[in-house]
Amino acid sequence: MLKRLQRRFILSAMAAFGTVMLVIVIGINGVNYVQTASKQDEMIGNLLVYEQKILQEPKAPPPPMRDMPGGGPEAEFTTRFFAVHCDAEWNIEFISREHISSVDEEMAGAYTKAVLSKGRDKGYYGDYRYRVSRDGKGISVLFLNASMQLQFMRSLCLVSLGTGFLSLLLVFLLVLLFSGRAIMPFVKNMERQRRFITDAGHELKTPITSIVTSADIAAMEHEGDEWIATIQKQARRLAKLTGDLVALSRLDEEMPFPEKSDVSLSDAAWESAEPFAVLAKAEGKRFSQHIEERLILHGDKNALQQLISILLDNAVKYSDQGGEIRFYLGRKWGKIRMEVFNTCILPDCTHLDRLFERFYRMDESRSAGTGGTGVGLSMARAIAEAHGGRIGVCSEDGRSIVFRVIF
């Protein structure tokens, strides 16, 4: 249990840190992308105005780019772009590529048709940021070379992802190193709790045994006395509860089963299920079982039989009159699966997982008559987890319930 607690602590810490790092990485790259694209769109808008001036006065020398908004003295040398002017039917009328040498007219035409077919007014195509401008005369598409900015964005993305991954790895190592110290108060508290339950259980055994013995003797002398019968019933219930609490406390230890071995789970299931089949039949309930042969599990046979007995005993006790009980043990998708089904009327299906809590009872009035102690399912969960499995419960219609254990 302590290892499981430590793993959950590590996973929680890493999930929190990983989420923060993911938000930071996405935020940095997102802000950089928006700012870069905004600046490029602003430059493209100025270049479209610049191109319109050239189209209006085709015979006049082109105005210097340094005079346009956002230009500057180096604009002629640092701004690489080309523009394609079409009519409304996408027929190319004029291609302006005086400010770029790596693009010929055929490539410019292909880029334009690809961009127009997308139906978007702006975006990225290859190494270019483009913008489509429409007016009454036709369509103008301007492509601004953005290879340097795109390369910077890719580099920033890789660097931020690498930094985030290394930070995640470093934090994982630190959390792994200090996780034992972080859960130490909880470990000490659990040790005190286990020691208290064990010591209290041993101290209670003697007086409880004395009470049971005295009640049995009194019952022989005063046969049929209802008060003595009540004392016997409650004393035996208290003795069982004390034993269950001590056993449950031991299951919470780091190594509850130090001497595990390969167990034939099929044989253990046959031995455990047979008495409950007879009991269910005696109570007028239908009992069916399917146990696959040659199922081997590394664990403790007595504990596994106790797990099966707890689930079947629970099914027989709480199934409705004339109800149905089904027990299944087999292999599905490479895992051993155990299922105990029984019909019953559930007052509430929203908190079924609480059935595994100690002393939780869904129906107090009915549970009191079954003689249960309220820790059986807690023990079942502890046994399943001690064998590397997990246990769950579900109900599809509120008229039946299924307990499922997967190893």
C-alpha positions in Angstrom: 0.0 0.0 0.0 2.9 2.4 0.8 4.4 1.8 -2.6 1.1 2.5 -4.2 0.7 5.7 -2.1 4.2 6.7 -3.2 3.4 6.1 -6.8 0.2 8.1 -6.6 2.2 11.0 -4.9 4.8 10.9 -7.7 2.1 10.8 -10.4 0.1 13.7 -8.9 3.2 15.8 -8.6 4.4 15.1 -12.1 0.9 15.7 -13.5 0.7 19.1 -11.8 4.2 20.1 -13.0 3.6 18.6 -16.5 0.4 20.6 -16.8 2.2 23.8 -15.8 5.1 23.2 -18.2 2.6 22.4 -21.1 0.7 25.6 -20.5 4.0 27.6 -20.5 5.3 25.9 -23.7 2.0 26.4 -25.5 1.8 30.0 -24.2 5.3 31.0 -25.3 4.9 29.5 -28.8 1.3 30.7 -29.1 2.2 34.3 -28.2 5.3 34.2 -30.5 3.1 32.9 -33.4 0.5 35.5 -33.0 3.0 38.4 -32.7 5.0 37.2 -35.7 1.9 36.6 -37.9 0.5 40.0 -36.9 3.8 41.8 -37.9 3.9 40.0 -41.1 0.2 40.8 -41.9 1.0 44.4 -41.2 3.9 44.3 -43.6 1.9 42.6 -46.2 -0.8 45.3 -45.9 1.8 48.0 -46.5 3.2 46.0 -49.5 -0.3 45.7 -51.0 -0.6 49.5 -50.9 2.9 49.8 -52.4 1.8 47.4 -55.2 -1.3 49.3 -55.9 0.7 52.5 -56.4 2.8 50.6 -59.0 -0.3 49.3 -60.8 -1.8 52.8 -60.9 1.3 54.3 -62.5 2.9 51.4 -64.5 5.3 53.7 -66.5 6.5 55.7 -63.6 9.6 54.4 -61.6 8.5 52.4 -58.5 8.5 54.5 -55.3 11.3 53.6 -52.9 10.3 51.0 -50.3 11.9 52.9 -47.5 9.2 55.5 -47.7 6.3 53.1 -47.2 4.9 52.5 -43.6 7.1 50.0 -41.8 9.8 50.2 -44.5 13.1 51.7 -43.3 16.4 52.1 -45.0 17.1 48.4 -45.3 13.6 47.4 -46.6 14.9 47.1 -50.2 17.3 44.4 -49.1 15.5 42.6 -46.3 11.9 42.3 -47.7 11.5 39.5 -50.2 8.1 39.1 -51.8 6.1 38.7 -55.0 2.6 39.6 -55.9 0.1 38.1 -58.4 -2.8 40.1 -59.8 -5.8 38.2 -61.3 -9.2 39.0 -62.5 -12.4 37.7 -60.8 -12.0 34.3 -62.6 -8.5 33.7 -61.2 -6.9 34.4 -64.6 -3.5 35.9 -64.0 -3.0 39.4 -65.5 0.3 40.5 -64.0 3.0 39.1 -61.8 5.3 41.4 -59.8 8.5 39.6 -58.7 11.1 42.4 -58.8 11.9 41.8 -55.2 12.6 38.1 -55.3 14.7 35.9 -57.6 14.0 32.4 -56.5 10.4 32.3 -57.9 9.6 32.2 -61.6 6.2 33.0 -63.1 5.1 29.3 -63.3 5.8 28.8 -59.6 4.1 32.1 -58.7 1.0 31.1 -60.7 0.9 27.6 -59.0 1.2 29.2 -55.6 -1.6 31.6 -56.4 -4.0 28.9 -57.6 -3.3 26.7 -54.5 -3.9 29.6 -52.2 -7.1 30.7 -53.9 -8.5 27.2 -53.9 -8.2 27.1 -50.0 -10.7 29.9 -49.8 -8.8 31.7 -47.0 -7.7 35.3 -47.1 -4.4 34.8 -45.2 -2.2 32.2 -43.9 1.1 30.3 -44.6 1.9 28.4 -47.7 5.4 26.9 -47.8 7.9 29.4 -46.6 5.6 32.3 -47.4 2.9 34.3 -45.5 0.2 35.3 -48.0 -2.8 37.6 -48.1 -5.6 37.8 -50.6 -7.0 41.2 -51.4 -10.2 41.6 -53.4 -11.6 44.7 -55.0 -13.9 45.6 -57.9 -11.0 45.3 -60.4 -9.9 41.8 -59.4 -7.8 39.8 -56.9 -4.3 40.5 -55.7 -2.3 37.9 -53.8 0.9 38.9 -52.1 3.4 36.4 -50.8 5.9 37.6 -48.2 9.0 35.3 -47.7 8.8 34.3 -44.0 11.5 31.5 -44.0 13.6 33.1 -41.3 10.6 33.8 -39.0 9.3 30.2 -39.6 12.7 28.8 -38.8 12.8 30.8 -35.6 9.4 29.6 -34.6 10.4 26.0 -35.2 13.6 26.5 -33.3 11.7 28.1 -30.4 9.2 25.2 -30.4 12.0 22.6 -30.3 14.0 24.5 -27.6 10.9 25.0 -25.4 9.8 21.4 -25.8 13.3 20.2 -25.1 13.6 22.5 -22.0 10.2 21.3 -20.8 11.1 17.6 -21.2 14.4 18.0 -19.4 12.7 20.0 -16.6 10.1 17.3 -16.4 12.8 14.6 -16.1 14.8 16.6 -13.5 11.6 17.2 -11.4 10.7 13.5 -11.7 14.1 12.5 -10.3 13.8 15.1 -7.5 10.3 14.0 -6.6 11.3 10.3 -6.8 14.2 11.1 -4.4 12.1 13.1 -1.9 8.8 11.3 -2.2 9.7 8.9 0.6 10.3 11.8 2.9 7.1 13.5 1.8 4.9 10.6 2.8 6.8 9.8 5.9 4.2 11.4 8.3 1.5 9.4 6.6 3.6 6.2 6.9 4.2 6.8 10.6 0.5 7.5 11.1 -0.4 4.2 9.4 2.1 2.3 11.4 0.6 3.7 14.6 -2.9 2.9 13.4 -1.9 -0.7 12.5 -0.1 -1.1 15.8 -3.1 0.2 17.7 -5.6 -2.1 15.9 -3.3 -5.1 16.4 -2.7 -4.4 20.0 -6.3 -3.6 20.7 -7.4 -6.8 18.9 -5.1 -8.9 21.0 -6.3 -7.2 24.2 -9.9 -7.7 23.3 -9.6 -11.4 22.5 -9.4 -12.5 26.1 -12.5 -10.6 27.4 -14.5 -11.5 24.3 -13.6 -15.1 24.6 -14.5 -15.0 28.3 -17.9 -13.4 27.4 -18.6 -16.0 24.7 -17.7 -18.9 27.0 -19.7 -17.5 29.9 -22.7 -16.9 27.6 -22.5 -20.5 26.3 -22.5 -21.9 29.8 -25.4 -19.6 30.8 -27.3 -20.8 27.7 -26.9 -24.4 28.8 -28.3 -23.6 32.2 -31.1 -21.3 31.0 -32.0 -22.8 27.7 -34.2 -20.5 25.5 -33.4 -17.3 27.3 -33.6 -14.6 24.7 -31.2 -12.2 26.6 -28.5 -14.8 26.7 -29.1 -15.6 23.0 -28.6 -11.9 22.2 -25.4 -11.8 24.2 -24.1 -14.9 22.4 -25.0 -13.4 19.0 -23.4 -10.0 19.7 -20.3 -11.5 21.4 -19.6 -13.7 18.3 -20.2 -10.7 16.0 -17.7 -8.7 18.1 -15.2 -11.5 18.0 -15.5 -11.7 14.2 -15.2 -8.0 13.8 -12.1 -7.9 15.9 -10.5 -10.7 13.9 -11.5 -9.0 10.6 -10.0 -5.6 11.7 -6.7 -7.3 12.7 -6.6 -9.2 9.4 -7.4 -6.0 7.4 -4.6 -4.2 9.3 -2.1 -6.9 8.3 -3.3 -6.6 4.7 -2.2 -2.9 4.7 1.4 -3.9 5.5 4.1 -3.6 2.8 4.4 -7.4 2.4 1.2 -9.0 3.7 2.0 -12.3 2.0 5.8 -12.8 2.3 5.6 -16.4 1.0 3.7 -16.3 -2.3 3.7 -19.2 -4.7 2.0 -20.2 -8.0 -1.6 -21.0 -7.1 -4.1 -22.8 -9.2 -6.8 -20.2 -9.0 -9.2 -22.6 -10.8 -9.0 -25.2 -8.0 -9.2 -22.5 -5.3 -12.4 -21.2 -6.9 -14.0 -24.6 -7.2 -13.3 -25.3 -3.5 -14.6 -21.9 -2.4 -17.7 -21.7 -4.6 -19.1 -25.1 -3.8 -20.5 -24.3 -0.3 -22.1 -21.1 -1.5 -23.8 -23.0 -4.4 -25.4 -25.3 -1.8 -26.3 -22.4 0.5 -27.9 -20.5 -2.4 -29.9 -23.5 -3.5 -31.1 -24.0 0.1 -32.4 -20.4 0.1 -34.3 -20.9 -3.1 -31.8 -18.8 -5.2 -30.4 -19.7 -8.6 -26.6 -20.2 -8.7 -24.5 -20.7 -11.8 -20.8 -20.7 -12.3 -18.2 -20.8 -15.1 -14.6 -21.5 -14.0 -12.0 -21.8 -16.6 -9.4 -24.5 -16.0 -5.6 -24.1 -15.6 -5.6 -20.5 -14.3 -2.4 -19.9 -12.4 -1.8 -16.9 -10.3 1.3 -16.0 -8.1 -0.1 -15.3 -4.6 -1.4 -16.7 -1.4 -4.1 -19.4 -1.8 -5.8 -18.8 1.5 -6.2 -15.1 0.8 -7.5 -15.7 -2.7 -10.0 -18.1 -1.4 -11.0 -15.6 1.2 -11.5 -13.0 -1.6 -13.8 -15.4 -3.5 -15.7 -16.3 -0.3 -16.3 -12.6 0.6 -17.7 -11.8 -2.8 -19.9 -14.9 -3.0 -21.1 -14.5 0.7 -22.0 -10.9 -0.1 -23.9 -12.1 -3.2 -25.9 -14.7 -1.3 -26.7 -12.5 1.6 -27.9 -9.4 -0.4 -29.5 -11.0 -3.4 -33.3 -10.7 -3.5 -35.7 -13.6 -2.7 -35.6 -16.1 -5.5 -32.8 -14.1 -7.2 -29.9 -15.1 -9.4 -26.2 -15.4 -8.6 -23.5 -15.9 -11.2 -19.8 -16.6 -10.7 -17.4 -16.3 -13.5 -13.6 -16.9 -13.6 -11.7 -16.8 -16.8 -9.1 -15.1 -19.0 -9.9 -12.2 -21.2 -7.5 -10.1 -23.2 -4.5 -11.8 -21.4 -5.8 -11.0 -17.9 -7.6 -13.1 -15.3 -11.1 -11.8 -14.7 -13.3 -12.7 -11.8 -17.0 -11.6 -11.8 -19.7 -12.1 -9.2 -23.2 -11.1 -10.3 -26.4 -11.1 -8.3 -29.8 -9.6 -8.6 -30.9 -7.1 -5.9 -32.7 -3.8 -5.5 -30.2 -1.0 -5.0 -31.5 2.1 -3.3 -28.7 4.2 -4.8 -26.4 3.5 -7.7 -24.3 6.7 -7.6 -21.9 5.8 -4.8 -21.2 2.1 -5.4 -17.4 2.6 -4.9 -18.1 3.5 -1.3 -19.0 -0.1 -0.7 -15.3 -0.8 -0.4 -15.0 1.7 2.5 -14.8 0.3 6.0 -18.1 0.1 7.8 -20.0 1.7 5.0 -23.5 0.3 4.6 -25.8 1.2 1.7 -28.9 -0.1 3.5 -28.5 0.0 7.3 -31.8 -1.8 8.1 -31.1 -4.8 5.8 -27.4 -5.0 6.6 -28.1 -5.3 10.3 -30.0 -8.5 9.7 -27.2 -10.2 7.7 -24.7 -10.3 10.6 -22.0 -8.6 8.5 -19.2 -6.5 10.1 -18.9 -3.9 7.3 -15.3 -4.7 6.5 -15.6 -7.6 4.2 -15.4 -5.7 0.9 -12.6 -3.6 2.3 -10.7 -6.9 2.9 -11.6 -8.0 -0.6 -10.1 -4.9 -2.1 -6.9 -5.2 0.0 -6.4 -8.8 -1.0 -6.9 -8.0 -4.7 -4.5 -5.1 -4.6 -1.9 -7.1 -2.6 -1.9 -9.5 -5.6 -1.4 -6.8 -8.1 -5.1 -6.7 -9.2 -7.9 -4.2 -9.0 -11.5 -4.6 -8.0 -14.5 -2.6 -9.1 -18.3 -2.6 -8.9 -21.1 -1.5 -11.3 -24.8 -1.7 -11.8 -26.5 -1.1 -15.1 -30.1 -1.1 -14.1 -30.3 -0.7 -10.3 -31.7 -4.2 -10.1 -28.4 -6.1 -10.2 -24.8 -5.6 -9.2 -21.5 -7.0 -10.5 -18.2 -7.1 -8.6 -15.3 -7.5 -11.0 -11.7 -8.4 -10.1 -8.9 -8.2 -12.7 -5.5 -9.6 -12.2 
